[in-house]
Amino acid sequence: MQITDKVHGAYSKVFIQYEGSLQDLGSRIEEGLNIPNFRYENLEDEPYDLVGYSEVLGFEVELRSIRDSKKWPDYQYLLEATTTDSFQEVFKCQMFDISLWMARYISLSCEVTALAENIDKETGQTFYFNKTTLKRENRIIEATK
């Protein structure tokens, strides 16, 4: 058995379709993922938007609205999570991208449509509940250019 002292971090970037307010989505995510409440603050720089922050299981989580996204126009919110204090891991390129897993998990647990970009950054995978078939489904979509 080989012992290694390499430490890796993780991050995710999940786009979410949701027609309600940021706080309503935050409540849905808190309940669905069973995480601590978001604290909301306005950004210090323009556009001074409201952003939700939470820390859970060694991740710093940020929830914010995205306006006029040309790449993913059907998605109104972005949830990003990064392992806490991963400066060395980022510098050494020792970060795992768990966006696809997180998008699927958020979709299942919070009953929202979620999207994660693929490695090529030109396509993404959506995860959603199909009300016609009553099944959880996913599909690959192309980014808008």
Number of C-alpha atoms within 10 A of each C-alpha: 3 3 5 6 5 7 11 15 20 19 20 20 21 24 26 27 19 17 11 9 12 19 17 12 20 22 18 16 23 16 14 16 14 12 14 14 16 19 15 18 12 12 11 9 7 7 8 10 14 16 18 19 19 18 18 14 8 13 18 16 20 19 26 21 19 15 10 11 12 11 14 21 13 13 22 20 21 17 23 18 23 21 21 16 12 18 13 13 17 15 9 11 11 16 19 15 15 16 23 21 13 21 27 24 16 23 25 19 15 18 16 20 22 28 31 24 23 15 9 7 11 13 18 19 18 22 24 21 16 12 8 6 8 8 10 14 15 17 10 14 15 14 14 11 7
